[in-house]
C-alpha cells in the first residue's frame, strides 16, 4: 500500500505508467490513446463541448496526446496538454512531431494542482485522470480559475459505488493509489468549486461494452501467450469489478459562471 498523499510523477512512472505498460494500453485502446473507448470516445466527448474553432482547451492528463490531436485536426481547437508522467510525455511529444500539429498543440509536464493560468481557457477536458488526485477540492478550484467566464468543464473518470466495497476492489484502489467518488459526490465537489449547470452521468454500461470489445481486440493481437494471458486477466478483472457494481464510470460537465 502507498501513502495516498504521495501519488507523484515518480510513483506513476515506476508503476502504472512504465513505458512498456503505456505501449500495452495503446495496443488495446488504439493508436495515440490510453483511455477507454480510444478515438471514438474522444470524438464523442470533444463533440459534447460544442466549442467554436480556435477555442483554447486545457487537456489535463493528456496521455499520449490522442484527444489533443483530435481536437486540433478535426475540431480546429488550440490545445495545451499537461501530464504528470514524464514517460507518457516523451512518447506523446514524439507523436506530436510526427503528426505535424505543433502549431495547434502544446504538450508539457505539469501538475494540475499547481496551475496558475487564470481566465485562460474556453474549456478544460480530461479523460480518466482525476482518480489519481486526492485533493479534489483544490483540483476543481484551480480548474475553475483557469477557465474564462462561460468556459466549460468536461471529463470522464473512474467512479465507485457507495462503501463498504468488496475487499478485492478496496485492495485494487489502495494498490493503485486511486481516490474514487460516487457520481453524486463528484457533482457536489464540482458545484462546491463554483461551477454551474453541473451534470453527472453514470455510463458504466458503456464501460462494460468497451471492456468486452477490448477483450476481443486482445484476443486478435500478435502477442506471446504469457503476455496475452496477463493482459486478458487484467481486463477480465476490470470487467468483473464493474459488473459487480463497485467500479463505475462517469462523465461530468459544468460551466464557469
Secondary structure, 3 states (H helix, E strand, C coil): CCCHHHCCHHHHHCCCCCHHHHHHHHHHHCCCCCCCCHHHHHHHHHHHHCCCCCCEEEEECCCCCHHHHHHHHHHCCEEEEEECCHHHHHHHHHHHHHHCCCCCEEEEECCHHHCCCCCCEEEEEEECCHHHCCCHHHHHHHHHHHEEEEEEEEEEEEEECCCCCCHHHHHHHHHHCCCCCCHHHHHHHHHHCCEEEEEEEECHHHHHHHHHHHHHHHHHCCCCHHHHHHHHHHHHHHHHHHHHCCEEEEEEEEEEC
